[in-house]
Amino acid sequence: MIFHAAGGKLQSGYFGMLTQGFPQLVRVNADVIRPDPSRSFPERSPVICQVRMVNETPLIPDLECLAQMIAEETSVMPPIQG
């Protein structure tokens, strides 16, 4: 999936994410989706939470956190002066 990186943290303005399973549109309402508190995620994790949807437990990504992490990892480091 390709995302537009809102917030201007990435120079390109976009980033991609590999997804698993078969992408499909799902109509989401309170009858279909419920929070799944069976897992917890560290504070700087790029995951907001996990949900239960019928027989699946998808993770909800924190796209802002992902963009920040990518920006930090891909920033150009100044050359080391020796």
N, CA, C and O atoms as a GROMACS GRO file, in nm:
protein
  328
    1MET      N    1   0.085  -0.115   0.000
    1MET     CA    2   0.000   0.000   0.000
    1MET      C    3   0.090   0.122   0.000
    1MET      O    4   0.196   0.122   0.063
    2ILE      N    5   0.049   0.225  -0.068
    2ILE     CA    6   0.122   0.351  -0.072
    2ILE      C    7   0.042   0.454   0.006
    2ILE      O    8  -0.079   0.470  -0.015
    3PHE      N    9   0.110   0.525   0.097
    3PHE     CA   10   0.046   0.626   0.180
    3PHE      C   11   0.105   0.763   0.152
    3PHE      O   12   0.224   0.777   0.124
    4HIS      N   13   0.020   0.862   0.159
    4HIS     CA   14   0.066   1.001   0.156
    4HIS      C   15   0.107   1.036   0.298
    4HIS      O   16   0.026   1.025   0.390
    5ALA      N   17   0.231   1.078   0.317
    5ALA     CA   18   0.284   1.108   0.450
    5ALA      C   19   0.245   1.251   0.489
    5ALA      O   20   0.316   1.346   0.455
    6ALA      N   21   0.135   1.264   0.557
    6ALA     CA   22   0.091   1.396   0.603
    6ALA      C   23   0.188   1.446   0.709
    6ALA      O   24   0.244   1.367   0.784
    7GLY      N   25   0.207   1.574   0.716
    7GLY     CA   26   0.292   1.633   0.818
    7GLY      C   27   0.428   1.675   0.766
    7GLY      O   28   0.502   1.741   0.839
    8GLY      N   29   0.463   1.641   0.644
    8GLY     CA   30   0.587   1.688   0.585
    8GLY      C   31   0.715   1.630   0.645
    8GLY      O   32   0.822   1.688   0.629
    9LYS      N   33   0.706   1.516   0.713
    9LYS     CA   34   0.825   1.457   0.774
    9LYS      C   35   0.912   1.384   0.674
    9LYS      O   36   1.033   1.370   0.694
   10LEU      N   37   0.852   1.337   0.566
   10LEU     CA   38   0.928   1.266   0.463
   10LEU      C   39   0.946   1.355   0.341
   10LEU      O   40   0.851   1.416   0.293
   11GLN      N   41   1.068   1.361   0.293
   11GLN     CA   42   1.098   1.448   0.179
   11GLN      C   43   1.016   1.408   0.057
   11GLN      O   44   0.966   1.495  -0.015
   12SER      N   45   1.000   1.278   0.033
   12SER     CA   46   0.925   1.233  -0.083
   12SER      C   47   0.776   1.258  -0.068
   12SER      O   48   0.705   1.275  -0.168
   13GLY      N   49   0.727   1.260   0.056
   13GLY     CA   50   0.585   1.280   0.080
   13GLY      C   51   0.503   1.153   0.077
   13GLY      O   52   0.382   1.156   0.100
   14TYR      N   53   0.568   1.038   0.049
   14TYR     CA   54   0.498   0.911   0.040
   14TYR      C   55   0.582   0.800   0.102
   14TYR      O   56   0.704   0.811   0.110
   15PHE      N   57   0.516   0.694   0.145
   15PHE     CA   58   0.586   0.574   0.186
   15PHE      C   59   0.497   0.454   0.159
   15PHE      O   60   0.376   0.467   0.148
   16GLY      N   61   0.559   0.338   0.149
   16GLY     CA   62   0.487   0.216   0.118
   16GLY      C   63   0.491   0.118   0.234
   16GLY      O   64   0.580   0.123   0.318
   17MET      N   65   0.393   0.029   0.236
   17MET     CA   66   0.386  -0.072   0.340
   17MET      C   67   0.342  -0.203   0.275
   17MET      O   68   0.248  -0.206   0.196
   18LEU      N   69   0.412  -0.310   0.309
   18LEU     CA   70   0.375  -0.441   0.260
   18LEU      C   71   0.261  -0.492   0.346
   18LEU      O   72   0.268  -0.487   0.469
   19THR      N   73   0.156  -0.540   0.284
   19THR     CA   74   0.042  -0.594   0.358
   19THR      C   75   0.032  -0.744   0.334
   19THR      O   76   0.079  -0.794   0.231
   20GLN      N   77  -0.029  -0.814   0.426
   20GLN     CA   78  -0.048  -0.958   0.412
   20GLN      C   79  -0.196  -0.988   0.400
   20GLN      O   80  -0.280  -0.909   0.443
   21GLY      N   81  -0.226  -1.101   0.341
   21GLY     CA   82  -0.366  -1.137   0.321
   21GLY      C   83  -0.415  -1.077   0.192
   21GLY      O   84  -0.336  -1.026   0.112
   22PHE      N   85  -0.542  -1.083   0.171
   22PHE     CA   86  -0.596  -1.024   0.050
   22PHE      C   87  -0.670  -0.897   0.086
   22PHE      O   88  -0.767  -0.900   0.162
   23PRO      N   89  -0.626  -0.784   0.032
   23PRO     CA   90  -0.694  -0.657   0.063
   23PRO      C   91  -0.838  -0.662   0.017
   23PRO      O   92  -0.870  -0.711  -0.091
   24GLN      N   93  -0.923  -0.610   0.100
   24GLN     CA   94  -1.064  -0.602   0.064
   24GLN      C   95  -1.128  -0.488   0.141
   24GLN      O   96  -1.083  -0.453   0.250
   25LEU      N   97  -1.230  -0.432   0.085
   25LEU     CA   98  -1.306  -0.330   0.156
   25LEU      C   99  -1.402  -0.399   0.251
   25LEU      O  100  -1.467  -0.498   0.215
   26VAL      N  101  -1.410  -0.347   0.370
   26VAL     CA  102  -1.499  -0.404   0.471
   26VAL      C  103  -1.580  -0.292   0.532
   26VAL      O  104  -1.526  -0.190   0.573
   27ARG      N  105  -1.708  -0.311   0.538
   27ARG     CA  106  -1.794  -0.212   0.603
   27ARG      C  107  -1.777  -0.233   0.753
   27ARG      O  108  -1.807  -0.340   0.806
   28VAL      N  109  -1.730  -0.130   0.820
   28VAL     CA  110  -1.699  -0.141   0.962
   28VAL      C  111  -1.805  -0.069   1.043
   28VAL      O  112  -1.837   0.047   1.017
   29ASN      N  113  -1.859  -0.140   1.141
   29ASN     CA  114  -1.952  -0.081   1.237
   29ASN      C  115  -1.933  -0.152   1.370
   29ASN      O  116  -1.852  -0.245   1.379
   30ALA      N  117  -2.004  -0.111   1.472
   30ALA     CA  118  -1.987  -0.167   1.606
   30ALA      C  119  -2.020  -0.315   1.613
   30ALA      O  120  -1.974  -0.384   1.704
   31ASP      N  121  -2.098  -0.366   1.519
   31ASP     CA  122  -2.131  -0.509   1.518
   31ASP      C  123  -2.020  -0.594   1.460
   31ASP      O  124  -2.016  -0.715   1.483
   32VAL      N  125  -1.930  -0.534   1.384
   32VAL     CA  126  -1.827  -0.609   1.311
   32VAL      C  127  -1.691  -0.601   1.379
   32VAL      O  128  -1.615  -0.698   1.376
   33ILE      N  129  -1.659  -0.489   1.441
   33ILE     CA  130  -1.524  -0.468   1.493
   33ILE      C  131  -1.529  -0.438   1.643
   33ILE      O  132  -1.615  -0.364   1.692
   34ARG      N  133  -1.434  -0.498   1.714
   34ARG     CA  134  -1.423  -0.479   1.859
   34ARG      C  135  -1.277  -0.464   1.896
   34ARG      O  136  -1.191  -0.525   1.832
   35PRO      N  137  -1.245  -0.386   1.999
   35PRO     CA  138  -1.106  -0.380   2.047
   35PRO      C  139  -1.062  -0.518   2.095
   35PRO      O  140  -1.143  -0.593   2.149
   36ASP      N  141  -0.936  -0.550   2.075
   36ASP     CA  142  -0.879  -0.677   2.122
   36ASP      C  143  -0.764  -0.643   2.216
   36ASP      O  144  -0.652  -0.620   2.169
   37PRO      N  145  -0.788  -0.640   2.346
   37PRO     CA  146  -0.684  -0.601   2.442
   37PRO      C  147  -0.588  -0.714   2.479
   37PRO      O  148  -0.515  -0.702   2.578
   38SER      N  149  -0.587  -0.823   2.402
   38SER     CA  150  -0.502  -0.938   2.437
   38SER      C  151  -0.353  -0.909   2.419
   38SER      O  152  -0.270  -0.983   2.472
   39ARG      N  153  -0.318  -0.804   2.347
   39ARG     CA  154  -0.178  -0.766   2.328
   39ARG      C  155  -0.161  -0.620   2.364
   39ARG      O  156  -0.253  -0.539   2.350
   40SER      N  157  -0.041  -0.587   2.411
   40SER     CA  158  -0.008  -0.447   2.434
   40SER      C  159   0.114  -0.414   2.350
   40SER      O  160   0.192  -0.503   2.315
   41PHE      N  161   0.129  -0.288   2.318
   41PHE     CA  162   0.237  -0.244   2.230
   41PHE      C  163   0.317  -0.135   2.300
   41PHE      O  164   0.259  -0.051   2.368
   42PRO      N  165   0.451  -0.135   2.283
   42PRO     CA  166   0.534  -0.032   2.347
   42PRO      C  167   0.492   0.108   2.301
   42PRO      O  168   0.426   0.125   2.199
   43GLU      N  169   0.532   0.208   2.378
   43GLU     CA  170   0.492   0.346   2.352
   43GLU      C  171   0.531   0.394   2.213
   43GLU      O  172   0.451   0.459   2.146
   44ARG      N  173   0.653   0.364   2.167
   44ARG     CA  174   0.696   0.411   2.034
   44ARG      C  175   0.669   0.308   1.925
   44ARG      O  176   0.731   0.312   1.819
   45SER      N  177   0.579   0.219   1.949
   45SER     CA  178   0.544   0.118   1.850
   45SER      C  179   0.465   0.181   1.736
   45SER      O  180   0.385   0.272   1.759
   46PRO      N  181   0.487   0.134   1.614
   46PRO     CA  182   0.409   0.187   1.502
   46PRO      C  183   0.270   0.123   1.491
   46PRO      O  184   0.208   0.125   1.385
   47VAL      N  185   0.222   0.068   1.602
   47VAL     CA  186   0.090   0.005   1.606
   47VAL      C  187   0.006   0.077   1.712
   47VAL      O  188   0.048   0.092   1.826
   48ILE      N  189  -0.112   0.120   1.672
   48ILE     CA  190  -0.203   0.185   1.767
   48ILE      C  191  -0.270   0.080   1.855
   48ILE      O  192  -0.273   0.093   1.977
   49CYS      N  193  -0.324  -0.025   1.791
   49CYS     CA  194  -0.393  -0.129   1.866
   49CYS      C  195  -0.419  -0.248   1.776
   49CYS      O  196  -0.387  -0.248   1.657
   50GLN      N  197  -0.477  -0.349   1.835
   50GLN     CA  198  -0.523  -0.467   1.761
   50GLN      C  199  -0.674  -0.473   1.780
   50GLN      O  200  -0.724  -0.440   1.887
   51VAL      N  201  -0.744  -0.516   1.678
   51VAL     CA  202  -0.890  -0.529   1.686
   51VAL      C  203  -0.931  -0.670   1.648
   51VAL      O  204  -0.854  -0.744   1.587
   52ARG      N  205  -1.050  -0.706   1.684
   52ARG     CA  206  -1.107  -0.834   1.642
   52ARG      C  207  -1.218  -0.803   1.544
   52ARG      O  208  -1.308  -0.724   1.571
   53MET      N  209  -1.209  -0.868   1.428
   53MET     CA  210  -1.306  -0.848   1.322
   53MET      C  211  -1.347  -0.985   1.271
   53MET      O  212  -1.272  -1.048   1.197
   54VAL      N  213  -1.463  -1.031   1.310
   54VAL     CA  214  -1.511  -1.166   1.280
   54VAL      C  215  -1.407  -1.265   1.335
   54VAL      O  216  -1.394  -1.277   1.457
   55ASN      N  217  -1.333  -1.335   1.248
   55ASN     CA  218  -1.232  -1.432   1.295
   55ASN      C  219  -1.090  -1.382   1.273
   55ASN      O  220  -0.996  -1.461   1.280
   56GLU      N  221  -1.074  -1.256   1.248
   56GLU     CA  222  -0.942  -1.198   1.222
   56GLU      C  223  -0.904  -1.101   1.335
   56GLU      O  224  -0.990  -1.049   1.406
   57THR      N  225  -0.772  -1.079   1.350
   57THR     CA  226  -0.724  -0.984   1.450
   57THR      C  227  -0.622  -0.890   1.385
   57THR      O  228  -0.502  -0.902   1.410
   58PRO      N  229  -0.669  -0.797   1.301
   58PRO     CA  230  -0.576  -0.705   1.234
   58PRO      C  231  -0.517  -0.603   1.330
   58PRO      O  232  -0.577  -0.567   1.432
   59LEU      N  233  -0.398  -0.557   1.294
   59LEU     CA  234  -0.332  -0.449   1.368
   59LEU      C  235  -0.367  -0.317   1.300
   59LEU      O  236  -0.377  -0.310   1.178
   60ILE      N  237  -0.386  -0.215   1.380
   60ILE     CA  238  -0.414  -0.080   1.328
   60ILE      C  239  -0.284  -0.002   1.335
   60ILE      O  240  -0.236   0.028   1.444
   61PRO      N  241  -0.224   0.031   1.219
   61PRO     CA  242  -0.094   0.099   1.221
   61PRO      C  243  -0.108   0.246   1.259
   61PRO      O  244  -0.210   0.310   1.233
   62ASP      N  245  -0.004   0.298   1.321
   62ASP     CA  246   0.005   0.440   1.352
   62ASP      C  247   0.085   0.503   1.238
   62ASP      O  248   0.208   0.503   1.242
   63LEU      N  249   0.017   0.554   1.139
   63LEU     CA  250   0.082   0.603   1.017
   63LEU      C  251   0.172   0.723   1.045
   63LEU      O  252   0.276   0.737   0.981
   64GLU      N  253   0.135   0.808   1.138
   64GLU     CA  254   0.220   0.923   1.173
   64GLU      C  255   0.350   0.874   1.236
   64GLU      O  256   0.458   0.925   1.204
   65CYS      N  257   0.342   0.778   1.324
   65CYS     CA  258   0.461   0.721   1.386
   65CYS      C  259   0.549   0.653   1.282
   65CYS      O  260   0.671   0.667   1.285
   66LEU      N  261   0.489   0.579   1.190
   66LEU     CA  262   0.565   0.513   1.083
   66LEU      C  263   0.640   0.615   0.998
   66LEU      O  264   0.757   0.595   0.967
   67ALA      N  265   0.574   0.723   0.961
   67ALA     CA  266   0.639   0.826   0.880
   67ALA      C  267   0.757   0.886   0.956
   67ALA      O  268   0.862   0.910   0.898
   68GLN      N  269   0.740   0.910   1.086
   68GLN     CA  270   0.848   0.965   1.168
   68GLN      C  271   0.966   0.868   1.175
   68GLN      O  272   1.081   0.909   1.163
   69MET      N  273   0.936   0.740   1.195
   69MET     CA  274   1.042   0.639   1.203
   69MET      C  275   1.118   0.628   1.071
   69MET      O  276   1.240   0.617   1.070
   70ILE      N  277   1.045   0.631   0.960
   70ILE     CA  278   1.109   0.625   0.828
   70ILE      C  279   1.196   0.748   0.807
   70ILE      O  280   1.308   0.737   0.757
   71ALA      N  281   1.145   0.864   0.844
   71ALA     CA  282   1.221   0.989   0.829
   71ALA      C  283   1.350   0.982   0.910
   71ALA      O  284   1.456   1.024   0.862
   72GLU      N  285   1.343   0.930   1.032
   72GLU     CA  286   1.463   0.920   1.116
   72GLU      C  287   1.564   0.823   1.057
   72GLU      O  288   1.684   0.849   1.061
   73GLU      N  289   1.518   0.712   1.003
   73GLU     CA  290   1.607   0.610   0.949
   73GLU      C  291   1.667   0.647   0.814
   73GLU      O  292   1.773   0.598   0.777
   74THR      N  293   1.599   0.733   0.741
   74THR     CA  294   1.647   0.766   0.607
   74THR      C  295   1.709   0.905   0.597
   74THR      O  296   1.747   0.948   0.488
   75SER      N  297   1.719   0.975   0.709
   75SER     CA  298   1.779   1.108   0.705
   75SER      C  299   1.927   1.096   0.669
   75SER      O  300   1.993   0.999   0.707
   76VAL      N  301   1.975   1.193   0.599
   76VAL     CA  302   2.116   1.193   0.555
   76VAL      C  303   2.202   1.238   0.672
   76VAL      O  304   2.186   1.348   0.725
   77MET      N  305   2.292   1.152   0.711
   77MET     CA  306   2.384   1.184   0.821
   77MET      C  307   2.498   1.268   0.766
   77MET      O  308   2.549   1.239   0.658
   78PRO      N  309   2.541   1.372   0.839
   78PRO     CA  310   2.656   1.451   0.793
   78PRO      C  311   2.782   1.366   0.800
   78PRO      O  312   2.794   1.279   0.886
   79PRO      N  313   2.878   1.391   0.710
   79PRO     CA  314   3.002   1.312   0.712
   79PRO      C  315   3.079   1.335   0.841
   79PRO      O  316   3.077   1.445   0.897
   80ILE      N  317   3.145   1.232   0.887
   80ILE     CA  318   3.225   1.240   1.009
   80ILE      C  319   3.357   1.308   0.976
   80ILE      O  320   3.428   1.268   0.884
   81GLN      N  321   3.386   1.413   1.052
   81GLN     CA  322   3.511   1.487   1.031
   81GLN      C  323   3.622   1.418   1.110
   81GLN      O  324   3.605   1.391   1.229
   82GLY      N  325   3.733   1.390   1.047
   82GLY     CA  326   3.840   1.318   1.115
   82GLY      C  327   3.964   1.394   1.133
   82GLY      O  328   4.060   1.343   1.190
   0.00000   0.00000   0.00000
